[in-house]
Amino acid sequence: MRRGPRPGNANVTGPVRGTSVRVAVKALPILVVCASLAQAGGLAVPVELTNPRERDIAENWDRLRELLGPGEGAAGWRGVGWETDLWKARQRAAAEGKPVFLWEMDGHPLGCT
């Protein structure tokens, strides 16, 4: 009877797999710290902008964001008292003498099918 790893299963058993797992477990805290620093901007390196166009964008970023972003009335739909229950919406519409606006769709909310 032959002992040791089978020819087709060399990657499944043996010291290489155990070592890889141990190294990954030891490296996990380092990866978590690096990811946290990167997320918080702790690893950000200041870059000198030599292109005049990039420098102009960086200097005027707040003004550009205000100009290109949604205006004051763009989020007006959030102020509407939306109902998620159709029966409650019908009762409310009847009490207020207003029609029901029904937004219904099937599939993925972003249209990705």
N, C-alpha and C positions, 0 to 999 in steps of 0.2 A: 504494500500500500504506500502510495506516494504522500509525503508530508510537505507542508509549505503552501504558499499561494498557488492557486491555479493559474495557468497561462493567461486566461481571458480576464481575470479579476485582479490584476496587479495594482490597479488604481483604487480598489475597494478596500483592501486590507494592507496592513504593513505599517511601518513606522512613519512613512511620509504623511499619511492622512492624519494620524494623531499629532504629529508635529505641527501641521498646518493649523489644526484646530487650536492647539495651545498658543501658537503665535498670534492667531486672530483674536483669541480671548485676551491676551496680554496687550495687544495693540488697540483694543476697543476703547479704553479710557482716553488714550491719546487722540484717537479719531473724534471722540465726542468733544474733547476740549477744543480741538482745531475747528470743528464744525461750529461750535458755539462762538468762538472768537470771530470766525468768518461772518457769521450771521449778525453779530453785534458790530461789525466794522472794525474789530481789533486788528485784523490783518490787512487793512486797507493801506495802500502805499500811495502817498501823494504823487501825482503825475504833473509834470510841467507841460502845459499845452503850448505847442509851438505854432499850430495852425491858427491863423487869426479868426477863422469861422468858428472853430471849436471854442476858442477863448471867449468870443462874443456870446455864444450860447451859454457857457458856464457862468459868465458874469451876469447875464440877464435871465437866468433859469426861473426864478420866482415869477417874474413878469410874464415870461412865455407860458409857464404853466397856468397862470391865471387867465391868459388870453385864449389858450387852446382847450382848457378844461371846460366842464359843463357849467352853464350859467346858473343864476339863482333859481329860476323856475324849472330847471331841467329835472329836478327830483320831486316835482309836484304830485306825482302819482303816489308817493309815500304818505302824503297827507290824507288820502282818500280812505274812508273807513271800509276797507275791503272785508268781505265775508268769505269764509272758506266753506261754509255749509250752504248748499243750494236752498234748502227749505227755509233756513233763517233769512237768507237773502230775499226770497220771495215774500216772506212775511213783512220784512222791513220795507221792501219796495211798495207793497200794497198799503202799508201804514203811511208812507210818505208820499204816495201817489207818483212814484217814479218807476221807470222801466228797469229791468235787470240787464246789466252788461255782463255777459258770460264769456270768459276767456278760457278756452279749452283746447288742449293739444295732446297729441299722442306722441310717444317716442321720447327720445333723449331731449332734455330741456334746451340744449344748445344746438339741436339739429344734427348732431353727430350720429349717424346710423350706420 
